Amino acid sequence: MDLSFEDIVDAARAKTGGLPDPDSDSWREGLEILVKDHNKAGRLTERGYQTVRARYVGLLANRMEVDEFMRVHPQVAQSEIKRPVFILGLPRTGTTMLSYLMEADPANRTPLRWEAANVVPPAEPGALRTDPRCLAALEQDVEILKFAGKVAAAHFEPGDGPTECVHALAQDFRSLMLAVTNTTPVYHDWLMLTDMSSAFAHRKRVLQILQTTNPGRWVLKMPSDSLFIRQLFKTFPDARVIWTHRDPYKVFGSSMQMRAGGRPFSEIDENREYMRQYFPLQLGLHAARALEVSKERPDDFYHCYYKDMVRDPLAEARRIYDWLGDEWTPDSQSAMEDWMRNNPQNKHGKHEYSLEDWGYTKQDLAPYFSDYLRAHPVAE
């Protein structure tokens, strides 16, 4: 069963009750490439077809709603995103843990998972975790943990927890999330090279809308910001970056296993050969592009090492606050301690992985990470 670009667009229009199409056509190219890739690969199961179609319809509908909100409330586009903090790095380097720690501090603001698909309308003031859409997402979590426990062991985001900005970028159909979950080779390579300015501009609009009712200093976690780091600073000139570092060989095995775990939900199998062909360079670019920019802008980067964070999370968080010039308060410490008590490592099961499972040795992957390891010798 083939996907249809026109069907997805018509369904998004219907889902929004007939809202106008987005203000720009920037979203079209990515969606068109994705549809062609899916149809050429022919790997979606019946469930996968329904899942992918619903995802694309939902993303485009969200985009229409955001653009309509900004048409009705043009003053929102003038609101500032002040001193945002971006947590990035290779996937599986502790970005999630650090994001949750910092979000626990009431002074910080992070997009919550339920907000990713429900930007409009923004939650009422103080209702981020009592909004009916949040409560519905928490109910869905029960089913996710019941039927996808192995995937949850690798990575699980509760409905009321911090999420990545991949969802906002995906509303412009320029997001790594869409490149790794299915067999989409042209889209994957296009994403490594395409102009991300429209996607980052849309991401900024999403943040502006969300902060109208529940403000705070944004702390934004997305490992794939590493791929697009020049655009990050173009869109957010006063950004501060926390770059998390971990042995890239451990990262490689862990990230490949995590990505493989979710792929059979929509495709006939993991398609490991595809992953082995396309993902090593992509992961290498996570390190290489961030390394290049960090040398140009050393004052804008804090280097957070995984071992330090795991050894003493609070001490590392306090060093980050000192670097940011933020006040470390008793409330900050108490909130982070509560989060750590309630979220021990491997809470949803242990994530098992190895390079050998993927037919690689460290020597095979060394060329992808050699420059990175010379600057940050974190490999064991």
Summary of the structure (lengths in Angstrom):
residues: 380
radius of gyration: 20.0
end to end distance: 46.9
largest distance: 56.9
contacts: 1221
relative contact order: 0.15
helix: 61%
strand: 7%
